[in-house]
């Protein structure tokens, strides 16, 4: 039996006095199919969001930062960006910069420098999540002395743009 034969039977079963309209029947079927698709899409979106949250939780790992001068920091962190480079001095220094994020949104900017003689220094700056986004970014950059390599890193890896609106 084809669709055309079923349409009048289904329509008359719902409303026996109404004349069969194939366009309305098709519209009802398309509407039902779209509703089914919307329900499946919502279920898929929900599953994707749950998987994203679960994956995000897996990205955090225990981190310990033993600063050269200052408190040792321990936190669950996710690495947002990092870079390493050597200065162009007569005695080059290797520098490593990292930006971590905790599950609460706190940022920890670290800077490690190692001289040719093996002397290493490690510093960290903790940036509160309740501060204006541009101020947070500026705090991170101040911790890194606005080094051009650090600026390039956050522009490329995080898409930061340093524009502050002044009223």
C-alpha positions in Angstrom: 0.0 0.0 0.0 1.4 3.4 -0.9 1.3 6.7 1.0 -1.5 8.1 -1.2 -3.8 5.2 -0.1 -3.1 5.6 3.6 -3.6 9.4 3.7 -7.3 9.4 3.3 -7.8 6.5 5.7 -5.7 8.3 8.4 -7.4 11.7 7.8 -10.9 10.2 7.9 -10.0 8.3 11.0 -9.1 11.6 12.8 -12.0 13.6 11.3 -14.4 11.5 9.1 -16.4 14.6 8.0 -13.4 16.5 6.6 -12.4 16.0 3.0 -8.9 14.6 2.5 -6.3 17.2 1.7 -3.0 15.7 0.6 -1.1 19.0 1.2 -2.3 19.2 4.8 -1.4 15.5 5.3 2.0 16.1 3.9 2.4 19.2 6.1 1.5 17.2 9.2 4.0 14.5 8.3 6.8 17.1 7.7 5.9 18.9 10.9 6.1 15.6 12.8 9.4 14.8 11.2 10.8 18.2 12.0 9.7 17.9 15.6 11.4 14.5 15.8 14.6 16.0 14.4 14.4 18.9 16.9 14.0 16.5 19.8 17.0 14.4 18.5 19.0 17.6 18.0 18.3 18.8 21.5 19.3 15.4 22.9 22.5 15.4 20.9 23.3 19.0 22.0 22.8 18.0 25.6 25.0 14.9 25.2 27.7 17.1 23.5 27.6 19.6 26.3 27.9 16.8 28.9 30.8 15.3 27.1 32.5 18.7 26.8 32.1 19.3 30.6 33.5 15.8 31.3 36.4 16.4 29.0 37.1 19.8 30.6 37.3 18.1 34.0 39.8 15.6 32.6 42.0 18.5 31.3 42.7 19.7 34.9 45.6 18.1 36.7 47.4 18.7 39.9 50.1 21.4 39.5 52.7 22.5 42.0 54.7 25.7 41.4 57.7 26.1 43.7 58.5 29.8 43.4 62.1 31.0 43.9 60.9 33.7 46.2 57.3 33.3 47.5 54.8 30.6 48.5 54.6 27.3 46.8 51.3 27.1 44.9 49.3 23.9 44.6 46.2 23.8 42.4 44.2 21.8 39.8 45.2 23.4 36.5 44.5 23.4 32.8 47.2 24.8 30.6 45.8 27.7 28.5 49.0 28.7 26.6 52.8 28.4 26.8 55.9 29.5 25.0 59.7 29.1 25.4 62.4 31.4 24.0 66.0 32.5 24.5 66.9 36.1 25.1 69.3 37.7 22.6 71.9 38.9 25.1 75.6 38.1 25.1 74.7 35.6 27.9 71.3 34.2 26.7 68.7 33.3 29.2 66.1 30.6 28.5 62.6 31.8 29.4 59.4 29.7 29.7 56.0 31.3 30.2 52.8 29.4 31.0 49.3 30.5 31.8 47.1 28.1 33.8 43.5 28.1 34.7 41.8 26.5 37.7 38.3 25.1 37.7 37.1 28.3 39.4 38.5 30.4 36.6 41.5 31.8 38.5 44.6 32.3 36.3 48.1 31.5 37.3 50.8 33.1 35.1 54.3 31.5 35.6 57.6 32.6 34.4 60.7 30.5 34.6 64.1 31.8 33.6 67.3 29.7 33.4 70.7 31.3 32.9 73.6 29.7 31.1 75.3 28.9 34.5 72.2 26.8 35.5 70.7 29.4 37.9 66.9 29.0 37.6 64.2 31.3 38.9 60.5 30.6 38.9 57.7 33.2 39.7 54.0 33.0 39.6 51.2 35.6 39.6 47.6 34.7 40.7 44.9 36.6 38.9 41.4 36.7 40.5 38.5 35.6 38.2 36.2 38.4 39.5 38.2 41.2 37.9 37.3 42.8 34.5 38.6 40.6 31.6 41.0 43.3 30.2 42.4 44.0 33.7 43.0 40.2 34.1 44.8 40.1 30.8 46.9 43.2 31.8 47.8 41.6 35.1 49.1 38.5 33.3 51.1 40.7 30.9 52.5 42.8 33.7 53.7 39.5 35.4 55.6 38.8 32.1 56.8 42.5 31.8 54.8 42.9 28.6 57.5 40.9 26.7 56.9 41.0 23.0 57.1 37.2 22.8 54.5 36.9 25.6 52.2 39.3 23.8 52.6 37.4 20.5 51.8 34.1 22.4 48.5 35.3 23.9 47.4 37.0 20.7 48.0 33.8 18.7 47.0 31.1 21.2 44.2 32.9 23.1 43.1 35.7 20.7 43.7 38.4 23.2 43.5 42.0 22.0 44.8 44.7 24.4 42.3 47.5 24.0 41.0 49.2 27.2 38.0 51.5 26.9 38.4 54.6 29.1 35.3 56.6 30.0 
